[in-house]
């Protein structure tokens, strides 16, 4: 006797949504990721570009962090959940960087999965340990690593590697 219902889940695609926060457009990389993953993942993304005028303080080139927080919060209200949040460390602002963004997101969504990328790891480490020195001791680097661990980031990756990393992340995490 044949079963009444034959369910085959092997060809089902996962729906995944990314929020990306950067001062530069990441459309080209995200469209390439969508293409890379199209056989197994329906990937969508929302992007917040901190360089847009809507995020600038009045009569200033600086990011107004309150406006940025409101946008992040409104995306959570509208879309409810992101499978992954990507943020650049360097948001081209002297007062606001990716760690500031991570701190805010962790306040409103403590379990959010966040990966940070950067073209300049030294700058990120300097920020974490609050120094401008370019020569860092082993102890300073160890202190920076410990602080970064406290942020509970999924990963901290180079700007040029994040496309490959995200692809692997979604293919390895089939939940």
TAWOMO-V77434 format. One record per residue. N is the residue number from 1. PSI is psi in whole degrees, -180 to 180 (NA if undefined). Layout:
n=N psi=PSI
n=N psi=PSI
//
This chain:
n=1 psi=132
n=2 psi=147
n=3 psi=148
n=4 psi=-31
n=5 psi=123
n=6 psi=103
n=7 psi=126
n=8 psi=107
n=9 psi=2
n=10 psi=-26
n=11 psi=11
n=12 psi=140
n=13 psi=147
n=14 psi=143
n=15 psi=123
n=16 psi=142
n=17 psi=135
n=18 psi=142
n=19 psi=127
n=20 psi=132
n=21 psi=119
n=22 psi=159
n=23 psi=-15
n=24 psi=154
n=25 psi=137
n=26 psi=18
n=27 psi=-44
n=28 psi=-46
n=29 psi=-42
n=30 psi=-39
n=31 psi=-37
n=32 psi=-40
n=33 psi=-43
n=34 psi=-43
n=35 psi=-44
n=36 psi=-38
n=37 psi=1
n=38 psi=-24
n=39 psi=-21
n=40 psi=-14
n=41 psi=130
n=42 psi=97
n=43 psi=130
n=44 psi=159
n=45 psi=153
n=46 psi=143
n=47 psi=136
n=48 psi=116
n=49 psi=109
n=50 psi=-13
n=51 psi=-8
n=52 psi=146
n=53 psi=-30
n=54 psi=-18
n=55 psi=8
n=56 psi=144
n=57 psi=154
n=58 psi=131
n=59 psi=38
n=60 psi=161
n=61 psi=-2
n=62 psi=150
n=63 psi=133
n=64 psi=104
n=65 psi=-31
n=66 psi=-41
n=67 psi=-40
n=68 psi=-44
n=69 psi=-41
n=70 psi=-40
n=71 psi=-45
n=72 psi=-48
n=73 psi=-42
n=74 psi=-33
n=75 psi=-38
n=76 psi=-37
n=77 psi=-45
n=78 psi=-43
n=79 psi=-10
n=80 psi=-39
n=81 psi=144
n=82 psi=133
n=83 psi=-27
n=84 psi=140
n=85 psi=130
n=86 psi=133
n=87 psi=140
n=88 psi=147
n=89 psi=-46
n=90 psi=104
n=91 psi=21
n=92 psi=43
n=93 psi=139
n=94 psi=-22
n=95 psi=-22
n=96 psi=130
n=97 psi=-178
n=98 psi=-34
n=99 psi=-35
n=100 psi=-42
n=101 psi=-45
n=102 psi=-45
n=103 psi=-43
n=104 psi=-47
n=105 psi=-41
n=106 psi=-28
n=107 psi=-42
n=108 psi=-25
n=109 psi=80
n=110 psi=-26
n=111 psi=7
n=112 psi=140
n=113 psi=114
n=114 psi=134
n=115 psi=136
n=116 psi=142
n=117 psi=158
n=118 psi=150
n=119 psi=-6
n=120 psi=86
n=121 psi=-35
n=122 psi=-44
n=123 psi=-40
n=124 psi=-44
n=125 psi=-42
n=126 psi=-41
n=127 psi=-44
n=128 psi=-40
n=129 psi=7
n=130 psi=57
n=131 psi=156
n=132 psi=0
n=133 psi=140
n=134 psi=-26
n=135 psi=114
n=136 psi=140
n=137 psi=166
n=138 psi=-39
n=139 psi=-39
n=140 psi=-42
n=141 psi=-42
n=142 psi=-41
n=143 psi=-40
n=144 psi=-43
n=145 psi=-45
n=146 psi=-42
n=147 psi=-41
n=148 psi=-37
n=149 psi=-38
n=150 psi=-24
n=151 psi=-10
n=152 psi=44
n=153 psi=145
n=154 psi=-38
n=155 psi=160
n=156 psi=112
n=157 psi=159
n=158 psi=148
n=159 psi=-41
n=160 psi=-13
n=161 psi=-6
n=162 psi=-30
n=163 psi=-49
n=164 psi=-41
n=165 psi=-45
n=166 psi=-43
n=167 psi=-49
n=168 psi=-41
n=169 psi=-48
n=170 psi=-33
n=171 psi=-31
n=172 psi=-22
n=173 psi=83
n=174 psi=46
n=175 psi=NA
//
